[in-house]
Structures are given as C-alpha cells and as structure tokens.
Amino acid sequence: MIDGDVVSFVFSAFLVGLSATLPPGPIFVMVVTVSLEKGFIHGLMVVFGHAIVEILIIAILLFGLGSFLGSDVVKTFVNIGGGLVLILMGYNLLADSYRDRISTSLKNVLDKSAVYNPLVSGAIAAIVNPYFIIWWTMVGGAFIFKGLELFGLVGIVIFPLIHWASDFPWFSFISYCTSRGRRLLNDKVYRMIVGVCGVSLLALGTMFLVDGFIYIFF
C-alpha cells in the first residue's frame, strides 16, 4: 500500500511545479519567440536549457549553499543584472520588430539559426529571472530535502522529475501551438507578436530592476 505521505508529496509537488510554470515569465516569452522563429523543436530546446540551470541550482542546494543563493546580496545582483539583460533582450526584439528585420520566411528563420542558440537562450532566461532562483532556493529546496527524508538519495531526483512533468508538457504545448500558428501568420502579424514579446521582456526587466534597487535603498 502506498504511504499517504508519499501520495501527498507527489500531488503537492506537481501542483507547486505547475503553479510556478503557468504564469508567463522570461522562459515563457523565450519559448514563444524561439518557436515563432525556428519551430517546435527549437522551442522545446529552450525548456531543456532552463532545466540544465535547475539541475545546477539543485547541486548548489545539496552542497549547502542555499543560504548564499537566498542572501540579499545575491538577490540584489540577480535582480539588477537580470533586469538589465531582459531589458536589452526586449529592446532588441522590439527594435527588430519595428525596423522590419524579421519575417516568417524560411530564409529568415535559417539566417537566424546562426544567431540564436535556443539551449543557451533557455539557460539565460532562467538565470536572469530572480524569482526563478528564489523559488528554487526556498520552495524547490524544501521539496528536495523533503524528498530526501521520504525516499533517501532517490528523493534528490524525484522532485525535479515531478516538476518537469508539469514544465515540459505545458511548454511543449505552447511551443507546438506557436510554431503551428506561425504558418498561418503573415509578416505583419508575426512582427506584432514578436513586438509584444519584446515589450513583455522590457516590462519584466524593469520590474526586476526596480526590485533590485529596492533591496539596496530600502
């Protein structure tokens, strides 16, 4: 018979993971942008990129550096640095959209393949998001150590696997729908969507930047 604590852990871990996945953020915007430009597989690679960062954070937590990740110094650095990177990424997307540098043509997509690495894009989208790091330090870390308590060493991988069971289906769905929709879009609509993605990154970056300065001055 399955222990009630195990069932509760699995169910709550999935719900917590889903609640962190569904709200749009830098990773969501990056998946949409890359899927529009290069298609479903490349959009999925963005998700793999952010998963690599999650594995690194888990390793840091297991080495006892969770308190360092959660420190005010790191929060301030990630908020300001991440905010600036997101603002730069958002500006570039918005500028390309406004100046008519992007299109839905196959040639344009192939040309861009030399510029964007979706795996790296996913990793960057995760690293520059301070709430991503804080979430993993506080919430993810608590679940990992609870998994260790319930399952022993196997518990180290159980929570990430449950978390990815919510991450990958959701972002795969977003990537698939976006890439399929690309075929139905003309260049004008496509540029508008990419422009919205750029504005979203600008807004997120500004929010992170403001939070970083709040840590410093208040």
Backbone as CSV, one residue per row, in Angstrom:
resi,resn,N_x,N_y,N_z,CA_x,CA_y,CA_z,C_x,C_y,C_z
1,MET,0.846,-1.207,0.000,0.000,0.000,0.000,0.881,1.257,0.000
2,ILE,0.527,2.234,-0.815,1.318,3.447,-0.916,1.088,4.334,0.300
3,ASP,2.176,4.795,0.878,2.107,5.642,2.067,1.435,6.977,1.734
4,GLY,0.626,7.458,2.689,-0.104,8.710,2.481,0.826,9.892,2.301
5,ASP,1.976,9.889,3.003,2.942,10.988,2.864,3.515,11.044,1.456
6,VAL,3.718,9.867,0.863,4.262,9.806,-0.490,3.264,10.385,-1.488
7,VAL,2.000,9.982,-1.358,0.947,10.491,-2.243,0.818,12.002,-2.092
8,SER,0.839,12.469,-0.855,0.728,13.899,-0.587,1.907,14.660,-1.182
9,PHE,3.102,14.080,-1.052,4.308,14.725,-1.592,4.222,14.846,-3.102
10,VAL,3.877,13.761,-3.771,3.821,13.756,-5.237,2.762,14.735,-5.733
11,PHE,1.587,14.707,-5.114,0.489,15.572,-5.544,0.828,17.044,-5.324
12,SER,1.341,17.365,-4.139,1.659,18.767,-3.839,2.834,19.257,-4.673
13,ALA,3.815,18.374,-4.929,4.971,18.757,-5.744,4.535,19.095,-7.166
14,PHE,3.604,18.307,-7.700,3.125,18.574,-9.051,2.361,19.892,-9.113
15,LEU,1.496,20.134,-8.134,0.715,21.363,-8.128,1.609,22.590,-7.952
16,VAL,2.594,22.471,-7.074,3.514,23.590,-6.851,4.321,23.857,-8.123
17,GLY,4.767,22.783,-8.768,5.502,22.939,-10.015,4.664,23.578,-11.096
18,LEU,3.410,23.164,-11.182,2.502,23.711,-12.185,2.226,25.187,-11.917
19,SER,2.067,25.544,-10.648,1.795,26.942,-10.291,2.973,27.844,-10.627
20,ALA,4.183,27.274,-10.627,5.361,28.059,-10.992,5.538,28.130,-12.505
21,THR,4.978,27.153,-13.219,5.160,27.061,-14.665,4.161,27.914,-15.441
22,LEU,2.911,27.941,-14.998,1.849,28.574,-15.777,1.962,30.088,-15.933
23,PRO,2.329,30.850,-14.867,2.404,32.299,-15.063,3.468,32.675,-16.090
24,PRO,3.128,33.541,-17.062,4.111,33.942,-18.079,5.296,34.668,-17.464
25,GLY,6.479,34.324,-17.918,7.711,34.952,-17.457,8.734,34.921,-18.573
26,PRO,10.005,35.186,-18.268,11.040,35.201,-19.308,11.127,33.902,-20.101
27,ILE,10.981,32.750,-19.440,11.086,31.471,-20.137,9.909,31.303,-21.104
28,PHE,8.706,31.657,-20.644,7.520,31.586,-21.492,7.709,32.448,-22.738
29,VAL,8.161,33.691,-22.525,8.361,34.611,-23.654,9.424,34.068,-24.605
30,MET,10.493,33.480,-24.047,11.563,32.944,-24.889,11.074,31.745,-25.701
31,VAL,10.252,30.886,-25.078,9.698,29.733,-25.801,8.848,30.212,-26.980
32,VAL,8.002,31.197,-26.733,7.142,31.731,-27.793,7.985,32.343,-28.908
33,THR,8.975,33.144,-28.528,9.807,33.831,-29.518,10.586,32.849,-30.384
34,VAL,11.261,31.897,-29.731,12.073,30.923,-30.472,11.189,30.008,-31.314
35,SER,10.032,29.623,-30.789,9.118,28.759,-31.547,8.608,29.466,-32.787
36,LEU,8.344,30.759,-32.659,7.907,31.549,-33.817,9.008,31.608,-34.871
37,GLU,10.233,31.777,-34.421,11.333,31.990,-35.356,11.860,30.694,-35.960
38,LYS,11.878,29.618,-35.132,12.559,28.404,-35.594,11.723,27.142,-35.553
39,GLY,10.589,27.156,-34.855,9.753,25.971,-34.835,9.725,25.241,-33.491
40,PHE,8.955,24.169,-33.464,8.639,23.437,-32.231,9.873,22.883,-31.519
41,ILE,10.745,22.191,-32.230,11.893,21.537,-31.608,12.802,22.554,-30.930
42,HIS,13.047,23.665,-31.601,13.891,24.699,-31.012,13.231,25.331,-29.791
43,GLY,11.903,25.479,-29.838,11.191,25.984,-28.665,11.345,25.048,-27.486
44,LEU,11.317,23.748,-27.773,11.492,22.753,-26.718,12.908,22.790,-26.149
45,MET,13.880,23.118,-26.991,15.257,23.209,-26.517,15.424,24.325,-25.481
46,VAL,14.608,25.359,-25.584,14.630,26.428,-24.581,14.304,25.846,-23.207
47,VAL,13.321,24.946,-23.172,12.911,24.323,-21.913,14.043,23.454,-21.357
48,PHE,14.729,22.729,-22.243,15.879,21.936,-21.804,16.979,22.836,-21.235
49,GLY,17.171,23.996,-21.846,18.172,24.945,-21.360,17.875,25.398,-19.949
50,HIS,16.598,25.692,-19.677,16.261,26.143,-18.327,16.329,24.983,-17.337
51,ALA,16.087,23.749,-17.802,16.194,22.574,-16.930,17.638,22.333,-16.502
52,ILE,18.590,22.632,-17.380,20.010,22.494,-17.027,20.361,23.420,-15.865
53,VAL,19.827,24.642,-15.895,20.063,25.587,-14.804,19.446,25.058,-13.512
54,GLU,18.271,24.455,-13.620,17.627,23.881,-12.438,18.489,22.789,-11.818
55,ILE,19.101,21.959,-12.658,19.985,20.907,-12.147,21.174,21.516,-11.409
56,LEU,21.729,22.582,-11.953,22.859,23.254,-11.304,22.447,23.842,-9.950
57,ILE,21.256,24.434,-9.898,20.768,25.001,-8.634,20.562,23.907,-7.599
58,ILE,20.022,22.768,-8.021,19.831,21.639,-7.103,21.176,21.184,-6.533
59,ALA,22.191,21.116,-7.406,23.526,20.722,-6.953,24.057,21.708,-5.924
60,ILE,23.838,23.003,-6.164,24.286,24.037,-5.216,23.567,23.884,-3.881
61,LEU,22.263,23.614,-3.936,21.485,23.423,-2.705,22.013,22.231,-1.910
62,LEU,22.340,21.155,-2.590,22.819,19.946,-1.916,24.197,20.149,-1.305
63,PHE,24.950,21.090,-1.845,26.260,21.410,-1.265,26.154,22.431,-0.131
64,GLY,24.924,22.745,0.246,24.714,23.596,1.407,24.839,25.076,1.145
65,LEU,24.702,25.480,-0.107,24.859,26.894,-0.445,23.523,27.590,-0.677
66,GLY,22.449,26.953,-0.212,21.121,27.542,-0.393,20.980,28.888,0.271
67,SER,21.603,29.045,1.459,21.515,30.321,2.175,22.223,31.427,1.400
68,PHE,23.289,31.045,0.674,24.004,32.027,-0.142,23.127,32.498,-1.291
69,LEU,22.455,31.543,-1.969,21.571,31.911,-3.075,20.429,32.805,-2.608
70,GLY,19.998,32.589,-1.354,18.876,33.363,-0.835,19.273,34.648,-0.147
71,SER,20.567,34.972,-0.162,21.044,36.171,0.527,20.622,37.434,-0.216
72,ASP,20.579,38.553,0.519,20.183,39.830,-0.074,21.160,40.279,-1.157
73,VAL,22.446,39.959,-0.969,23.455,40.353,-1.958,23.167,39.681,-3.297
74,VAL,22.900,38.370,-3.268,22.616,37.638,-4.496,21.301,38.116,-5.105
75,LYS,20.292,38.322,-4.264,19.003,38.810,-4.759,19.168,40.138,-5.492
76,THR,19.945,41.045,-4.864,20.165,42.358,-5.470,20.903,42.236,-6.799
77,PHE,21.983,41.427,-6.805,22.783,41.249,-8.018,21.949,40.649,-9.145
78,VAL,21.180,39.588,-8.829,20.384,38.914,-9.856,19.265,39.820,-10.361
79,ASN,18.627,40.569,-9.447,17.553,41.472,-9.865,18.069,42.549,-10.811
80,ILE,19.174,43.199,-10.437,19.695,44.291,-11.268,20.317,43.742,-12.549
81,GLY,21.183,42.741,-12.415,21.817,42.162,-13.600,20.809,41.524,-14.528
82,GLY,19.899,40.736,-13.948,18.864,40.085,-14.742,17.935,41.076,-15.393
83,GLY,17.602,42.145,-14.652,16.728,43.169,-15.203,17.343,43.837,-16.418
84,LEU,18.641,44.146,-16.324,19.332,44.793,-17.445,19.394,43.879,-18.666
85,VAL,19.663,42.589,-18.439,19.728,41.642,-19.553,18.371,41.513,-20.235
86,LEU,17.302,41.412,-19.433,15.961,41.291,-20.004,15.573,42.548,-20.780
87,ILE,15.943,43.704,-20.251,15.650,44.959,-20.955,16.378,44.994,-22.292
88,LEU,17.628,44.543,-22.302,18.396,44.508,-23.552,17.771,43.533,-24.551
89,MET,17.396,42.339,-24.067,16.761,41.351,-24.939,15.437,41.882,-25.480
90,GLY,14.647,42.504,-24.610,13.359,43.058,-25.024,13.524,44.176,-26.034
91,TYR,14.528,45.025,-25.809,14.786,46.129,-26.754,15.161,45.591,-28.132
92,ASN,16.006,44.565,-28.149,16.433,44.004,-29.434,15.254,43.401,-30.194
93,LEU,14.385,42.679,-29.473,13.203,42.104,-30.123,12.292,43.201,-30.662
94,LEU,12.086,44.225,-29.839,11.194,45.317,-30.225,11.776,46.087,-31.409
95,ALA,13.095,46.306,-31.367,13.749,47.036,-32.461,13.674,46.243,-33.763
96,ASP,13.929,44.939,-33.690,13.845,44.107,-34.893,12.435,44.110,-35.462
97,SER,11.451,44.079,-34.560,10.057,44.077,-34.995,9.699,45.409,-35.664
98,TYR,10.110,46.498,-35.032,9.767,47.834,-35.529,10.475,48.146,-36.846
99,ARG,11.725,47.695,-36.967,12.521,48.023,-38.154,12.358,46.994,-39.273
100,ASP,11.405,46.079,-39.075,11.087,45.109,-40.132,12.280,44.201,-40.454
101,ARG,12.990,43.775,-39.398,14.154,42.918,-39.611,13.801,41.438,-39.534
102,ILE,12.560,41.131,-39.187,12.178,39.736,-39.045,10.992,39.441,-39.932
103,SER,10.877,38.189,-40.325,9.735,37.759,-41.127,9.514,36.285,-40.899
104,THR,8.447,35.768,-41.447,8.125,34.354,-41.258,8.727,33.495,-42.359
105,SER,9.495,34.086,-43.242,10.048,33.324,-44.359,11.068,32.307,-43.877
106,LEU,11.188,31.205,-44.612,12.121,30.149,-44.241,13.550,30.663,-44.267
107,LYS,13.866,31.490,-45.240,15.222,32.021,-45.338,15.588,32.785,-44.083
108,ASN,14.662,33.614,-43.598,14.924,34.408,-42.408,15.144,33.514,-41.201
109,VAL,14.356,32.470,-41.083,14.491,31.543,-39.955,15.857,30.878,-39.985
110,LEU,16.293,30.452,-41.198,17.592,29.795,-41.315,18.723,30.769,-41.004
111,ASP,18.574,32.017,-41.440,19.598,33.015,-41.157,19.757,33.237,-39.669
112,LYS,18.647,33.209,-38.958,18.698,33.474,-37.531,19.276,32.313,-36.750
113,SER,19.358,31.126,-37.343,19.852,29.968,-36.618,21.298,30.139,-36.198
114,ALA,22.034,30.995,-36.923,23.422,31.237,-36.556,23.531,32.231,-35.411
115,VAL,22.454,32.917,-35.107,22.481,33.962,-34.081,21.986,33.448,-32.740
116,TYR,20.893,32.709,-32.747,20.274,32.289,-31.506,20.519,30.803,-31.239
117,ASN,20.989,30.492,-30.048,21.091,29.117,-29.594,19.968,28.914,-28.590
118,PRO,18.930,28.133,-28.922,17.778,28.014,-28.026,18.127,27.431,-26.667
119,LEU,19.121,26.524,-26.612,19.539,25.940,-25.340,20.118,27.020,-24.431
120,VAL,20.977,27.853,-25.011,21.579,28.958,-24.257,20.519,29.986,-23.892
121,SER,19.585,30.251,-24.813,18.507,31.210,-24.550,17.682,30.777,-23.341
122,GLY,17.379,29.468,-23.264,16.618,28.959,-22.122,17.377,29.100,-20.828
123,ALA,18.683,28.835,-20.870,19.507,28.962,-19.666,19.573,30.417,-19.218
124,ILE,19.760,31.327,-20.172,19.835,32.752,-19.840,18.509,33.244,-19.271
125,ALA,17.401,32.817,-19.887,16.076,33.234,-19.408,15.855,32.801,-17.968
126,ALA,16.418,31.657,-17.591,16.289,31.178,-16.209,17.205,31.961,-15.271
127,ILE,18.459,32.125,-15.682,19.452,32.764,-14.816,19.098,34.203,-14.500
128,VAL,18.581,34.941,-15.489,18.311,36.370,-15.283,16.986,36.616,-14.571
129,ASN,16.244,35.555,-14.278,14.965,35.709,-13.580,15.181,35.489,-12.079
130,PRO,15.216,36.571,-11.289,15.485,36.419,-9.852,14.439,35.586,-9.137
131,TYR,13.200,35.642,-9.597,12.142,34.875,-8.943,12.301,33.381,-9.186
132,PHE,12.904,33.029,-10.320,13.209,31.638,-10.616,14.196,31.093,-9.584
133,ILE,15.268,31.851,-9.331,16.292,31.417,-8.382,15.747,31.398,-6.963
134,ILE,14.980,32.439,-6.601,14.397,32.488,-5.262,13.431,31.334,-5.055
135,TRP,12.631,31.025,-6.090,11.666,29.927,-5.982,12.377,28.608,-5.729
136,TRP,13.443,28.362,-6.484,14.162,27.110,-6.308,14.887,27.055,-4.965
137,THR,15.378,28.193,-4.500,16.077,28.223,-3.216,15.127,27.954,-2.061
138,MET,13.974,28.566,-2.105,13.029,28.469,-0.993,12.079,27.270,-1.144
139,VAL,11.322,27.250,-2.229,10.281,26.230,-2.412,10.881,24.916,-2.915
140,GLY,11.629,25.003,-4.023,12.232,23.798,-4.578,13.156,23.111,-3.592
141,GLY,13.956,23.910,-2.888,14.869,23.337,-1.901,14.134,22.583,-0.806
142,ALA,13.022,23.153,-0.342,12.233,22.499,0.717,11.704,21.147,0.233
143,PHE,11.240,21.089,-1.008,10.709,19.830,-1.553,11.821,18.798,-1.770
144,ILE,12.986,19.258,-2.183,14.093,18.327,-2.402,14.508,17.660,-1.090
145,PHE,14.613,18.460,-0.036,15.022,17.893,1.246,13.909,17.041,1.864
146,LYS,12.665,17.373,1.561,11.556,16.519,1.992,11.614,15.192,1.227
147,GLY,11.977,15.267,-0.055,12.141,14.048,-0.848,13.249,13.175,-0.300
148,LEU,14.333,13.788,0.147,15.426,13.039,0.766,14.953,12.324,2.023
149,GLU,14.130,13.019,2.783,13.594,12.447,4.028,12.691,11.250,3.744
150,LEU,11.885,11.332,2.686,10.919,10.277,2.378,11.533,9.110,1.598
151,PHE,12.430,9.420,0.658,12.904,8.395,-0.277,14.398,8.117,-0.201
152,GLY,15.110,8.830,0.651,16.556,8.660,0.682,17.198,9.381,-0.482
153,LEU,18.325,8.893,-0.978,19.055,9.552,-2.058,18.233,9.671,-3.337
154,VAL,17.327,8.704,-3.548,16.468,8.760,-4.738,15.602,10.014,-4.719
155,GLY,15.321,10.499,-3.520,14.480,11.685,-3.381,15.061,12.922,-4.028
156,ILE,16.401,12.913,-4.270,17.042,14.066,-4.903,16.480,14.304,-6.303
157,VAL,16.159,13.205,-7.003,15.697,13.340,-8.385,14.172,13.293,-8.510
158,ILE,13.487,12.870,-7.449,12.032,12.704,-7.550,11.326,14.035,-7.732
159,PHE,11.679,15.049,-6.919,11.001,16.332,-7.080,11.271,16.976,-8.432
160,PRO,12.535,17.030,-8.914,12.758,17.586,-10.251,11.968,16.860,-11.334
161,LEU,11.871,15.533,-11.247,11.124,14.782,-12.255,9.637,15.147,-12.213
162,ILE,9.092,15.285,-11.009,7.687,15.680,-10.878,7.499,17.100,-11.404
163,HIS,8.450,17.966,-11.077,8.386,19.354,-11.532,8.415,19.419,-13.056
164,TRP,9.314,18.649,-13.663,9.415,18.641,-15.126,8.183,18.010,-15.775
165,ALA,7.474,17.171,-15.020,6.237,16.575,-15.546,5.167,17.636,-15.755
166,SER,5.327,18.791,-15.096,4.419,19.918,-15.342,5.045,20.900,-16.326
167,ASP,6.346,21.097,-16.217,7.070,22.025,-17.097,6.981,21.645,-18.573
168,PHE,7.459,20.448,-18.871,7.637,20.066,-20.276,6.325,19.927,-21.053
169,PRO,5.281,19.293,-20.501,4.031,19.234,-21.261,3.452,20.620,-21.560
170,TRP,3.516,21.521,-20.572,2.958,22.851,-20.756,3.724,23.630,-21.825
171,PHE,5.049,23.694,-21.672,5.839,24.457,-22.625,5.882,23.785,-23.999
172,SER,5.773,22.456,-24.028,5.683,21.754,-25.320,4.402,22.155,-26.036
173,PHE,3.323,22.258,-25.278,2.039,22.681,-25.835,2.140,24.105,-26.383
174,ILE,2.758,25.008,-25.604,2.924,26.400,-26.030,3.790,26.467,-27.289
175,SER,4.884,25.718,-27.278,5.799,25.729,-28.420,5.125,25.175,-29.676
176,TYR,4.389,24.085,-29.519,3.717,23.466,-30.669,2.672,24.415,-31.263
177,CYS,1.843,24.980,-30.394,0.787,25.877,-30.874,1.381,27.108,-31.554
178,THR,2.453,27.642,-30.969,3.086,28.832,-31.537,3.714,28.532,-32.888
179,SER,4.437,27.403,-32.969,5.111,27.058,-34.222,4.110,26.735,-35.331
180,ARG,3.007,26.070,-34.968,1.975,25.769,-35.967,1.289,27.054,-36.429
181,GLY,1.057,27.947,-35.479,0.410,29.206,-35.812,1.251,30.067,-36.721
182,ARG,2.587,29.879,-36.654,3.484,30.664,-37.499,3.156,30.507,-38.975
183,ARG,2.726,29.313,-39.365,2.418,29.045,-40.771,1.195,29.827,-41.252
184,LEU,0.358,30.245,-40.298,-0.869,30.949,-40.655,-0.705,32.469,-40.562
185,LEU,0.487,32.904,-40.132,0.699,34.330,-39.903,1.381,34.975,-41.097
186,ASN,0.953,36.203,-41.409,1.735,36.976,-42.367,2.816,37.739,-41.592
187,ASP,3.727,38.369,-42.314,4.862,39.028,-41.659,4.433,40.121,-40.688
188,LYS,3.391,40.847,-41.030,2.944,41.946,-40.176,2.469,41.434,-38.821
189,VAL,1.625,40.403,-38.831,1.124,39.841,-37.570,2.275,39.224,-36.780
190,TYR,3.170,38.547,-37.475,4.325,37.922,-36.824,5.168,38.965,-36.106
191,ARG,5.430,40.093,-36.781,6.226,41.153,-36.156,5.507,41.736,-34.954
192,MET,4.184,41.824,-35.026,3.420,42.335,-33.889,3.570,41.423,-32.679
193,ILE,3.505,40.110,-32.909,3.638,39.154,-31.805,5.026,39.234,-31.188
194,VAL,6.055,39.283,-32.043,7.423,39.396,-31.533,7.597,40.721,-30.792
195,GLY,6.947,41.769,-31.296,6.991,43.055,-30.606,6.378,42.982,-29.221
196,VAL,5.263,42.268,-29.098,4.623,42.071,-27.783,5.571,41.318,-26.858
197,CYS,6.271,40.301,-27.393,7.257,39.570,-26.593,8.357,40.517,-26.112
198,GLY,8.777,41.419,-27.000,9.801,42.384,-26.622,9.329,43.306,-25.506
199,VAL,8.101,43.800,-25.630,7.531,44.667,-24.589,7.418,43.904,-23.263
200,SER,7.042,42.629,-23.334,6.922,41.811,-22.126,8.263,41.687,-21.413
201,LEU,9.328,41.450,-22.183,10.657,41.345,-21.582,11.106,42.687,-21.006
202,LEU,10.782,43.773,-21.695,11.103,45.102,-21.171,10.404,45.346,-19.832
203,ALA,9.115,44.970,-19.761,8.344,45.160,-18.531,8.904,44.299,-17.388
204,LEU,9.200,43.034,-17.692,9.763,42.143,-16.667,11.126,42.653,-16.203
205,GLY,11.952,43.066,-17.156,13.273,43.576,-16.804,13.197,44.816,-15.932
206,THR,12.281,45.720,-16.264,12.097,46.931,-15.456,11.639,46.585,-14.051
207,MET,10.717,45.619,-13.944,10.223,45.198,-12.637,11.355,44.619,-11.787
208,PHE,12.183,43.763,-12.406,13.307,43.171,-11.677,14.313,44.245,-11.254
209,LEU,14.552,45.203,-12.146,15.495,46.278,-11.863,15.019,47.114,-10.675
210,VAL,13.742,47.456,-10.670,13.168,48.227,-9.558,13.294,47.452,-8.249
211,ASP,12.985,46.155,-8.288,13.115,45.330,-7.078,14.554,45.312,-6.576
212,GLY,15.522,45.277,-7.507,16.930,45.279,-7.119,17.310,46.556,-6.397
213,PHE,16.853,47.692,-6.897,17.155,48.963,-6.240,16.425,49.093,-4.900
214,ILE,15.276,48.468,-4.785,14.554,48.458,-3.507,15.388,47.723,-2.459
215,TYR,16.025,46.593,-2.854,16.886,45.857,-1.934,18.036,46.734,-1.439
216,ILE,18.531,47.632,-2.325,19.677,48.455,-1.957,19.284,49.622,-1.046
217,PHE,18.209,50.292,-1.393,17.900,51.563,-0.726,16.837,51.471,0.370
218,PHE,16.147,50.320,0.466,15.078,50.235,1.479,15.267,49.014,2.361
